[in-house]
Amino acid sequence: MPDELPPPPAPEPPPFQPSPAPLPPASAPTESQVRMWNMICHLSALSGYLVPLGNVLGPLLVWQIKKNEIPSVEFHGKAALNFQLTILIAVVGGTIMSLLLMAICIGYLVFLAVMAVGLCGLIFPIIAGIKANDGKEYKYPYSFELIK
């Protein structure tokens, strides 16, 4: 059979390219970076005003992401998360109790207490964030230690 064509030539291998230079090892975070992440642990709770349950998710995410890299984030993350869980329990429980007690007119007073707890959920993380930025540890008042 004279009509057969020869097989196409094999493609040439790509030219050798050296591997990229390895990345330098990550350096330890500076003192200002440590203070900043400690502060973010507390202030991330304010995301609850934008995202439902953000007051719990913010500190939880910061704590879980940075706890191995920055040891002091372990303390600040747990403190912020424990306080926000305490606030969440108090607000949900107080709201339910307020609704149940509104039939006998005491619920309105309980609702005012729930509002005060919510205000504390705004003020104390700001205070804790300022203390963390100053390099100090802050212990939230009336916080349950749910995560140890």
C-alpha positions as YAML, in Angstrom:
chain: A
units: angstrom
residues:
- id: 1
  name: MET
  ca: [0.00, 0.00, 0.00]
- id: 2
  name: PRO
  ca: [1.77, 3.02, -1.23]
- id: 3
  name: ASP
  ca: [-0.69, 5.54, 0.28]
- id: 4
  name: GLU
  ca: [0.47, 4.99, 3.89]
- id: 5
  name: LEU
  ca: [2.04, 7.99, 5.54]
- id: 6
  name: PRO
  ca: [4.88, 7.68, 8.01]
- id: 7
  name: PRO
  ca: [3.92, 8.18, 11.68]
- id: 8
  name: PRO
  ca: [4.21, 11.74, 12.98]
- id: 9
  name: PRO
  ca: [7.41, 12.54, 14.84]
- id: 10
  name: ALA
  ca: [7.32, 12.27, 18.64]
- id: 11
  name: PRO
  ca: [6.90, 15.62, 20.42]
- id: 12
  name: GLU
  ca: [10.02, 17.02, 21.97]
- id: 13
  name: PRO
  ca: [10.15, 17.00, 25.76]
- id: 14
  name: PRO
  ca: [9.86, 20.45, 27.36]
- id: 15
  name: PRO
  ca: [13.15, 22.10, 28.22]
- id: 16
  name: PHE
  ca: [14.46, 21.54, 31.75]
- id: 17
  name: GLN
  ca: [13.30, 24.18, 34.19]
- id: 18
  name: PRO
  ca: [14.81, 24.30, 37.65]
- id: 19
  name: SER
  ca: [12.37, 24.18, 40.54]
- id: 20
  name: PRO
  ca: [11.64, 27.50, 42.20]
- id: 21
  name: ALA
  ca: [13.74, 28.45, 45.19]
- id: 22
  name: PRO
  ca: [12.32, 27.15, 48.48]
- id: 23
  name: LEU
  ca: [10.48, 29.65, 50.60]
- id: 24
  name: PRO
  ca: [12.32, 30.88, 53.66]
- id: 25
  name: PRO
  ca: [10.99, 29.53, 56.95]
- id: 26
  name: ALA
  ca: [8.27, 31.63, 58.52]
- id: 27
  name: SER
  ca: [9.69, 34.03, 61.03]
- id: 28
  name: ALA
  ca: [8.30, 34.42, 64.50]
- id: 29
  name: PRO
  ca: [5.63, 37.12, 64.77]
- id: 30
  name: THR
  ca: [6.72, 40.44, 66.17]
- id: 31
  name: GLU
  ca: [5.40, 41.79, 69.46]
- id: 32
  name: SER
  ca: [3.09, 44.20, 67.65]
- id: 33
  name: GLN
  ca: [1.66, 41.34, 65.56]
- id: 34
  name: VAL
  ca: [1.09, 39.27, 68.71]
- id: 35
  name: ARG
  ca: [-0.74, 42.16, 70.37]
- id: 36
  name: MET
  ca: [-2.79, 42.78, 67.25]
- id: 37
  name: TRP
  ca: [-3.98, 39.15, 67.04]
- id: 38
  name: ASN
  ca: [-4.75, 39.12, 70.75]
- id: 39
  name: MET
  ca: [-6.85, 42.25, 70.25]
- id: 40
  name: ILE
  ca: [-8.59, 40.75, 67.20]
- id: 41
  name: CYS
  ca: [-9.60, 37.75, 69.35]
- id: 42
  name: HIS
  ca: [-11.69, 40.07, 71.50]
- id: 43
  name: LEU
  ca: [-12.90, 42.56, 68.90]
- id: 44
  name: SER
  ca: [-13.98, 39.85, 66.44]
- id: 45
  name: ALA
  ca: [-16.93, 39.32, 68.78]
- id: 46
  name: LEU
  ca: [-18.36, 42.58, 67.48]
- id: 47
  name: SER
  ca: [-18.99, 40.82, 64.17]
- id: 48
  name: GLY
  ca: [-22.14, 39.52, 65.86]
- id: 49
  name: TYR
  ca: [-23.74, 42.84, 64.98]
- id: 50
  name: LEU
  ca: [-23.30, 42.00, 61.28]
- id: 51
  name: VAL
  ca: [-23.48, 38.19, 61.12]
- id: 52
  name: PRO
  ca: [-25.83, 35.98, 63.12]
- id: 53
  name: LEU
  ca: [-23.80, 34.20, 65.82]
- id: 54
  name: GLY
  ca: [-20.75, 36.16, 64.66]
- id: 55
  name: ASN
  ca: [-20.05, 37.06, 68.28]
- id: 56
  name: VAL
  ca: [-19.21, 33.38, 68.89]
- id: 57
  name: LEU
  ca: [-17.83, 32.50, 65.45]
- id: 58
  name: GLY
  ca: [-15.39, 35.45, 65.30]
- id: 59
  name: PRO
  ca: [-13.37, 34.58, 68.42]
- id: 60
  name: LEU
  ca: [-13.62, 30.86, 67.62]
- id: 61
  name: LEU
  ca: [-12.15, 31.28, 64.15]
- id: 62
  name: VAL
  ca: [-9.34, 33.61, 65.24]
- id: 63
  name: TRP
  ca: [-8.48, 31.30, 68.13]
- id: 64
  name: GLN
  ca: [-8.43, 28.16, 65.97]
- id: 65
  name: ILE
  ca: [-6.43, 29.75, 63.16]
- id: 66
  name: LYS
  ca: [-3.73, 31.45, 65.25]
- id: 67
  name: LYS
  ca: [-3.44, 29.33, 68.43]
- id: 68
  name: ASN
  ca: [-0.52, 27.25, 67.12]
- id: 69
  name: GLU
  ca: [1.33, 30.20, 65.63]
- id: 70
  name: ILE
  ca: [0.94, 32.62, 68.56]
- id: 71
  name: PRO
  ca: [0.75, 30.99, 72.01]
- id: 72
  name: SER
  ca: [-0.89, 33.97, 73.76]
- id: 73
  name: VAL
  ca: [-3.86, 33.75, 71.37]
- id: 74
  name: GLU
  ca: [-4.77, 30.55, 73.24]
- id: 75
  name: PHE
  ca: [-5.60, 32.53, 76.41]
- id: 76
  name: HIS
  ca: [-7.28, 35.48, 74.68]
- id: 77
  name: GLY
  ca: [-9.29, 33.31, 72.29]
- id: 78
  name: LYS
  ca: [-10.63, 31.10, 75.07]
- id: 79
  name: ALA
  ca: [-11.47, 34.09, 77.25]
- id: 80
  name: ALA
  ca: [-13.34, 35.86, 74.43]
- id: 81
  name: LEU
  ca: [-15.16, 32.69, 73.37]
- id: 82
  name: ASN
  ca: [-16.18, 31.80, 76.93]
- id: 83
  name: PHE
  ca: [-17.54, 35.29, 77.51]
- id: 84
  name: GLN
  ca: [-19.48, 35.33, 74.25]
- id: 85
  name: LEU
  ca: [-20.97, 31.91, 75.00]
- id: 86
  name: THR
  ca: [-21.97, 33.23, 78.44]
- id: 87
  name: ILE
  ca: [-23.61, 36.28, 76.84]
- id: 88
  name: LEU
  ca: [-25.40, 34.08, 74.31]
- id: 89
  name: ILE
  ca: [-26.78, 31.79, 77.03]
- id: 90
  name: ALA
  ca: [-27.87, 34.76, 79.18]
- id: 91
  name: VAL
  ca: [-29.57, 36.60, 76.31]
- id: 92
  name: VAL
  ca: [-31.40, 33.56, 74.94]
- id: 93
  name: GLY
  ca: [-32.46, 32.39, 78.42]
- id: 94
  name: GLY
  ca: [-33.43, 35.89, 79.51]
- id: 95
  name: THR
  ca: [-35.45, 36.50, 76.36]
- id: 96
  name: ILE
  ca: [-37.39, 33.28, 76.82]
- id: 97
  name: MET
  ca: [-37.99, 34.08, 80.47]
- id: 98
  name: SER
  ca: [-39.03, 37.62, 79.59]
- id: 99
  name: LEU
  ca: [-41.57, 36.41, 77.06]
- id: 100
  name: LEU
  ca: [-43.02, 33.93, 79.52]
- id: 101
  name: LEU
  ca: [-43.23, 36.49, 82.33]
- id: 102
  name: MET
  ca: [-44.80, 39.26, 80.25]
- id: 103
  name: ALA
  ca: [-48.19, 37.81, 81.08]
- id: 104
  name: ILE
  ca: [-47.73, 38.97, 84.69]
- id: 105
  name: CYS
  ca: [-45.96, 42.25, 83.81]
- id: 106
  name: ILE
  ca: [-42.59, 41.20, 85.27]
- id: 107
  name: GLY
  ca: [-41.27, 40.25, 81.84]
- id: 108
  name: TYR
  ca: [-40.65, 43.87, 80.98]
- id: 109
  name: LEU
  ca: [-38.17, 44.17, 83.85]
- id: 110
  name: VAL
  ca: [-36.45, 40.97, 82.77]
- id: 111
  name: PHE
  ca: [-36.28, 42.38, 79.25]
- id: 112
  name: LEU
  ca: [-34.44, 45.43, 80.61]
- id: 113
  name: ALA
  ca: [-31.95, 43.08, 82.26]
- id: 114
  name: VAL
  ca: [-31.47, 41.27, 78.93]
- id: 115
  name: MET
  ca: [-30.77, 44.63, 77.30]
- id: 116
  name: ALA
  ca: [-28.15, 45.37, 79.97]
- id: 117
  name: VAL
  ca: [-26.48, 42.01, 79.32]
- id: 118
  name: GLY
  ca: [-26.42, 42.80, 75.60]
- id: 119
  name: LEU
  ca: [-24.80, 46.14, 76.35]
- id: 120
  name: CYS
  ca: [-22.15, 44.35, 78.41]
- id: 121
  name: GLY
  ca: [-21.57, 42.13, 75.36]
- id: 122
  name: LEU
  ca: [-20.63, 45.30, 73.49]
- id: 123
  name: ILE
  ca: [-18.58, 47.12, 76.13]
- id: 124
  name: PHE
  ca: [-16.46, 44.34, 77.65]
- id: 125
  name: PRO
  ca: [-14.94, 43.08, 74.36]
- id: 126
  name: ILE
  ca: [-13.84, 46.64, 73.59]
- id: 127
  name: ILE
  ca: [-12.21, 46.94, 77.02]
- id: 128
  name: ALA
  ca: [-10.58, 43.51, 76.57]
- id: 129
  name: GLY
  ca: [-9.33, 44.46, 73.11]
- id: 130
  name: ILE
  ca: [-7.70, 47.62, 74.45]
- id: 131
  name: LYS
  ca: [-6.07, 45.66, 77.29]
- id: 132
  name: ALA
  ca: [-4.84, 43.00, 74.85]
- id: 133
  name: ASN
  ca: [-3.35, 45.69, 72.62]
- id: 134
  name: ASP
  ca: [-1.51, 47.01, 75.68]
- id: 135
  name: GLY
  ca: [-0.04, 43.53, 76.21]
- id: 136
  name: LYS
  ca: [-2.16, 42.68, 79.25]
- id: 137
  name: GLU
  ca: [-4.45, 39.73, 79.90]
- id: 138
  name: TYR
  ca: [-8.08, 40.54, 80.63]
- id: 139
  name: LYS
  ca: [-10.46, 38.36, 82.63]
- id: 140
  name: TYR
  ca: [-14.09, 38.97, 81.73]
- id: 141
  name: PRO
  ca: [-16.40, 39.43, 84.71]
- id: 142
  name: TYR
  ca: [-19.20, 36.90, 85.26]
- id: 143
  name: SER
  ca: [-17.94, 34.64, 82.49]
- id: 144
  name: PHE
  ca: [-18.52, 30.89, 82.65]
- id: 145
  name: GLU
  ca: [-15.44, 28.83, 81.89]
- id: 146
  name: LEU
  ca: [-17.06, 26.54, 79.34]
- id: 147
  name: ILE
  ca: [-13.91, 25.94, 77.27]
- id: 148
  name: LYS
  ca: [-10.80, 25.13, 79.28]
...
